[in-house]
Structure formats: C-alpha cells, structure tokens
Amino acid sequence: MSETKVENGKITEYMGKRVYDFMRWRRVAAAISIALLLASIGVLAAKGLRFGLDFTGGTQVEVGYEVTPLINDVRAQLDDAGFEGATVVNYGSENELLIKLPPEVTEEETQISATEQETVTPIGDKVVAVLQAASDGSVTLRRVEVVGPQVGAELRDDGGLGMLVALALVMMYVALRFQYKFSIGAVAALGHDVIVVLGFFALLGLDFDLTVLAAVLAVIGYSLNDTIVVSDRIRENFRKVRKAEPEEIINISISQTLGRTFMTSFTTLLVLWALQFFGGELIHNFSLALIVGVIVGTYSSVYVAANVLMGLKISKEDLMPPVKEGAELEEMP
C-alpha cells in the first residue's frame, strides 16, 4: 500500500493523512494580510493608541462602598463633578472600585496649589466626597497612587524597546536553529500579529496599559511557538519527502500540524473567553488582546510565515547540511 496518493499532479494524502492544499489560497491570504497591515498602520497613524495611566501618568484612587454601586452611575457622578475622562472598574469585589484619573486632573491640582498658595483638599478626599454625596451608604478611601508623566514615558519607551529586542532575539534564534529564510518568515508573522493587535486597540479606542503590553508580548511567544512547530515539520519533510515541490511539502507539513494547532488554539481561547466574561473589567483588555492575538497568530503561522517561505523560494538545497571539503574523496575506496 502506497503511503502517498496523488491526484491531478498534487499530493492529496501522505502517510495515511489527508493533505490540504493550503498554498492554493496563498495569494488571497497575502492580499488579506497586506490589507490588515495597511488598515492597522493607517488607524495607528490617524488615531494612535489610547495610552492608559501606566504610560501617561495620572492618579489611581481605590474606594470601598458599603452598598454595591453601579459603575455607570459612578462615572456619571465623576463627570458631573469635573473629573472628566475617569476610568472606573471593579477591583477585587463588586463593592471595591478602582478609579483612574487622567493626568490633567493632577496637573490642575498642582497649578492651583502653586498659584493660590493655600491648602488644597487631596484629590482622593475630593473623589470620596463626590461619591459619598450620591451614595446610599458610606464610601471609604482605600488607597491613592500618583504616577508621574516622566515615569509613564519611561514605561512606554521601555515597553516598546522590549518588543523590538524580543523580535530581534527571535530572528537570531530561528536563523540559528533553522535557516535565515525561516527567521524572516517567523519575524514577518510576529510583526504581522503585533501590528494587527495594536491596530485593533487603536480602532476601538481601548486603553493600552501595562497589562495589554504583557498580552502583546504573550502573543509574540504564542505565535512563535506555533510557527516553530510548523517550521520544524517543514524542515523535516524537505529532507524526507522526495520528488515533491516546495508548495506540496509545505501543504503536507501544515496538514500534519493542523490538529495540534487547532486544539491548542481552541483550548487557549476557551480560557480566554472565560476571563473575558467572568474575569472582571480590570483584565478585560488583557484577555481581549490575547483573544485577538491567538486568532491572528494561528492564521499567521499557517499563511504568513509559510507565504514568506514560498516568496523566498525555499528549496531542499537550503536545508541540506553543507558538504565538507574533501569529504567525497574520503568516501572513495
């Protein structure tokens, strides 16, 4: 019984497993990827990211309620009192709230104290007074934390530098383990995933803070793992499968890893959806970034990285070990 079945000049079954013609749609996938990248870059250029308190600076106020409040009502109360742009989320329990005030509020307080030279009520007490006036029960101030704009700028710069260093190290690792064409494909896939996730957040105007940055770095790791598995199988099949075109070998490799890729992505998404719906508003953006990243990362490991390999004309010769000079003479009797 033959291990390989061929129909219409293409391998449709290899070692008892169905081979899907993924590369048949590679031009369509390339057009989709380019469109996503251009749209993401355009949104980022036009709107930019809405950086959270971690990056812009500002004030965090934690308060505790005796009676469970409605978050929308709390936001409206703060807006009416002049604390515009405040972010309100549950923190720990339904009776605990974390209020994030933009840096303009802190700057205004500083300017008042400097010009009028009088004792100014701390901003935390002001927030509690506003909320207490509209609450049926008592409101307690838990903690006030001020993040300066300089610290926020340092975090933003260090975070961006960290992503660039991660991508550079990934490229070096893949180039050493496989071949430089694989490293270009891997970094193209990772860059594609990161830009699409950032574009998604810019489009919806969601806060980009340290938790989202951590999610983006996790997406890089997840996508890299998927890409490495597919690349390893491609390298193995280039050495095993004879008389097959590079397109067919890539189809075989992706088909062999398809079950593993699907199950890994599916089970990961189950956990992330649970976090999205039941984890609370505090980690809402974190889980959302991972959900988008896992979906896009699964797609990119199949079509972006493999597409780049096809564009670079990967061949069996690229993966053959170099022949040492004089080796042929040594093998002669």
Secondary structure as UniProt FT lines:
FT   STRAND          4..7
FT   TURN            8..9
FT   STRAND          10..14
FT   TURN            15..16
FT   STRAND          17..18
FT   HELIX           22..25
FT   HELIX           26..46
FT   STRAND          50..51
FT   HELIX           53..56
FT   STRAND          58..65
FT   HELIX           71..80
FT   TURN            81..82
FT   TURN            84..85
FT   STRAND          87..90
FT   TURN            94..95
FT   STRAND          96..101
FT   HELIX           103..116
FT   HELIX           123..133
FT   STRAND          139..147
FT   HELIX           149..177
FT   HELIX           180..204
FT   STRAND          207..208
FT   HELIX           210..240
FT   HELIX           246..278
FT   HELIX           281..283
FT   HELIX           284..311
FT   TURN            312..313
FT   HELIX           316..319
FT   TURN            325..326
FT   HELIX           327..331
//
